Amino acid sequence: MPRITKDNQTVTQVTFIEVEPEKQPEALSLMTERAHFMARQPGFISISLHRSLDGRRIVNYLQWQNRELLQAAHKSPEFRKAWRKFDDLTDQIDPHLYEVTEVIEGAR
């Protein structure tokens, strides 16, 4: 479960992926496979995958304990092995690291 709180040490990576609508299901399947691998890596907190209703985008919301452990997981040969196929399925991949600056919740 994602933990979105202000002023913590969690690293958040949000990746926007552009894809042709007919390739979205296969790209999402490959991302799900990679997410299960990442879930077993040190420092993992959560991964949430989102697909756009028009079929053109996927958003990956990833949380890790710290930047160093996230980088180590990304450099793993096991993670990288399917990357070329992912590049073939997608038009653009745009990852960036973020920190939470504000959280506002609705009444419960």
C-alpha positions in Angstrom: 0.0 0.0 0.0 1.5 3.4 -0.9 2.4 5.5 2.1 2.0 9.2 1.2 3.2 11.4 4.0 5.0 14.7 4.2 8.5 15.0 5.6 9.5 11.3 5.4 12.6 9.8 3.8 10.7 7.8 1.3 11.8 8.2 -2.4 8.9 8.5 -4.9 9.5 7.8 -8.6 6.7 8.7 -11.0 7.2 7.4 -14.5 5.0 8.4 -17.4 5.0 6.0 -20.3 3.6 6.8 -23.8 2.4 3.8 -25.8 0.3 3.0 -28.8 -3.2 1.9 -27.6 -2.8 -1.6 -29.1 0.5 -2.1 -27.2 -0.7 -0.9 -23.8 -1.9 -4.3 -22.6 1.5 -6.0 -23.4 3.5 -3.1 -22.0 1.4 -3.2 -18.8 1.8 -6.9 -18.5 5.6 -6.6 -18.8 5.6 -3.8 -16.2 3.5 -5.9 -13.8 6.1 -8.7 -14.2 8.9 -6.3 -13.5 7.0 -4.9 -10.5 6.8 -8.4 -8.9 10.5 -8.6 -9.2 11.0 -5.2 -7.7 8.7 -6.1 -4.8 11.4 -8.6 -3.6 14.2 -6.1 -3.7 15.7 -4.4 -0.5 14.0 -1.1 0.3 10.8 -1.8 -1.6 7.6 -0.1 -0.3 5.1 -0.1 -3.1 4.4 0.1 -6.8 1.1 1.3 -8.3 0.5 0.9 -12.0 -2.2 3.1 -13.7 -3.4 2.9 -17.3 -5.1 5.7 -19.2 -8.6 5.0 -20.5 -7.6 6.2 -24.0 -4.9 3.4 -24.1 -2.0 5.9 -24.7 -0.3 6.1 -21.3 0.8 4.1 -18.3 1.8 5.8 -15.0 4.1 3.9 -12.6 4.0 5.3 -9.0 6.9 3.7 -7.1 8.0 4.2 -3.5 11.3 3.1 -2.0 13.0 3.4 1.3 15.9 5.5 -0.2 17.5 6.5 -3.4 20.5 4.2 -3.2 18.4 1.0 -2.8 16.2 2.1 -5.6 19.2 2.6 -7.9 20.6 -0.8 -7.0 17.3 -2.5 -7.9 17.2 -0.7 -11.2 20.7 -1.8 -12.0 20.1 -5.4 -11.3 20.7 -7.7 -14.3 17.5 -9.5 -13.5 15.5 -6.3 -13.8 17.3 -5.1 -16.9 16.9 -8.4 -18.9 13.5 -7.5 -20.3 14.2 -3.8 -20.8 14.9 -4.0 -24.6 11.4 -5.6 -25.1 9.9 -2.8 -23.1 11.7 -0.2 -25.2 10.2 -1.8 -28.3 6.7 -1.5 -26.9 6.8 2.1 -25.8 7.2 5.4 -27.5 8.5 7.4 -24.5 9.5 6.7 -20.9 9.8 9.7 -18.6 10.9 8.8 -15.0 11.5 11.4 -12.3 12.1 11.4 -8.5 9.8 13.4 -6.2 9.3 14.2 -2.6 5.9 14.8 -1.0 5.3 18.4 -0.1 1.7 18.3 1.1 -1.0 15.7 1.8 -4.7 16.7 2.2 -7.2 14.0 3.0 -11.0 14.1 2.8 -13.2 13.5 5.9 -13.6 9.9 6.9 
